[in-house]
Amino acid sequence: MFKIKDRFLLGVVAGLAGNTIKMAIDEISIKKKISQRSFRETAAGVWVSNRKEALNIKGQILGGLLDFGMGMLGGIASVSLLSKTGRDHIITKGITSGIAMGSLITFVLGTLPINQIRPKDAASNLSYMVSHAAYGLVTTTVAAKLGHPSLFDTKPQNNYLAPTELTSEQKKIYNRPEPKYHKTQKLERA
């Protein structure tokens, strides 16, 4: 299978994949009337002043570009996280990073004084968090599966501490029986 060897490109691809799923969940929550506004509409509110402008095609494109741009940045951050911490526990890392990123973006978009198009109800904001959790999960999974193994072979940052447990290789060496023809003798100092 084709593996991506560049961290930046891998982050962009993973972010786009995750954001596509996030947008699909966002659209479903709009159709089921769980959420009042799409995330694109909220993002468009950064640049336009009223809801009518955010809902027209230009406002939707503007909001979509901001949404996908933030998704790609989040994908790059997820690849960096996986490069430093490894590809294990991707479900936990994905959901945590998705919710953290979603919380930060929603907070920033919601607190900007120029953004008058922000949801104030709990259901819309919960819908955003669920879609961001799915975004994080998909982003980290895509990054872990499409990333070349060399991207995740970083040296540990705390290699100055002595290990407290034997590695599996050390256990193999220490548990190996000695050959019977080889006797170890202690040398006495003269």
C-alpha positions, -999 to 999 in steps of 0.1 A, spaced: 0 0 0 11 35 -8 26 53 23 31 91 26 66 101 37 60 138 42 45 149 75 30 181 61 13 163 32 1 135 54 -14 161 78 -32 178 49 -46 145 36 -56 133 70 -72 167 79 -92 168 46 -105 132 53 -114 140 89 -131 173 79 -152 156 52 -166 133 79 -171 162 102 -191 181 76 -212 151 69 -221 147 106 -227 185 107 -252 183 77 -270 153 93 -275 172 126 -289 202 106 -313 180 87 -324 162 119 -329 197 135 -304 189 163 -282 219 154 -294 254 145 -264 263 123 -238 245 103 -202 249 112 -196 265 78 -222 291 86 -206 299 119 -172 301 103 -185 324 76 -197 347 104 -161 358 110 -162 377 77 -198 385 70 -221 406 92 -255 389 89 -270 354 86 -284 360 51 -249 367 38 -235 336 56 -262 314 40 -257 325 4 -233 306 -18 -204 330 -14 -208 329 24 -210 291 24 -178 289 2 -160 313 26 -171 293 56 -161 260 39 -127 273 31 -121 284 67 -134 251 79 -112 230 56 -82 253 64 -86 247 101 -92 210 94 -58 208 75 -40 226 103 -55 202 128 -44 173 106 -8 186 106 -10 189 144 -23 154 147 5 140 126 30 159 148 13 144 179 15 109 165 51 114 155 61 124 190 39 99 210 36 69 186 7 53 167 -7 33 196 -40 43 212 -51 62 181 -88 61 192 -80 79 225 -55 103 209 -79 110 180 -110 117 200 -91 138 226 -73 158 199 -106 163 179 -125 175 209 -97 198 221 -93 213 187 -131 216 182 -134 233 216 -107 258 208 -121 267 174 -157 269 187 -145 291 216 -125 314 193 -153 317 167 -179 322 194 -160 349 214 -151 371 184 -171 403 188 -175 406 150 -191 371 147 -229 376 152 -237 342 136 -229 318 164 -251 292 180 -260 299 216 -280 266 223 -265 236 239 -277 211 212 -258 229 184 -226 231 204 -229 194 215 -234 186 178 -202 205 170 -183 185 197 -195 152 184 -186 161 149 -151 172 161 -146 140 180 -153 121 148 -130 145 129 -102 137 154 -108 100 152 -108 99 114 -78 122 111 -55 102 135 -66 69 119 -59 81 84 -25 95 95 -16 63 113 -26 41 83 -13 62 55 19 75 72 52 58 64 67 41 95 98 63 93 76 93 103 69 77 136 105 66 145 115 95 167 140 92 195 124 94 230 125 128 246 134 114 280 162 90 271 184 103 299 164 83 325 174 47 332 147 23 323 129 6 352 119 -25 333 138 -48 310 129 -46 273 117 -77 255 151 -81 239 169 -79 272 145 -105 287 154 -129 259 191 -124 265 189 -128 303 165 -158 302 186 -177 277 201 -209 292 239 -212 293 254 -239 271 266 -269 292 300 -269 276 307 -234 286 314 -229 323 319 -195 337 347 -191 362 353 -162 384 388 -149 379 407 -143 411 428 -112 413 464 -118 421 
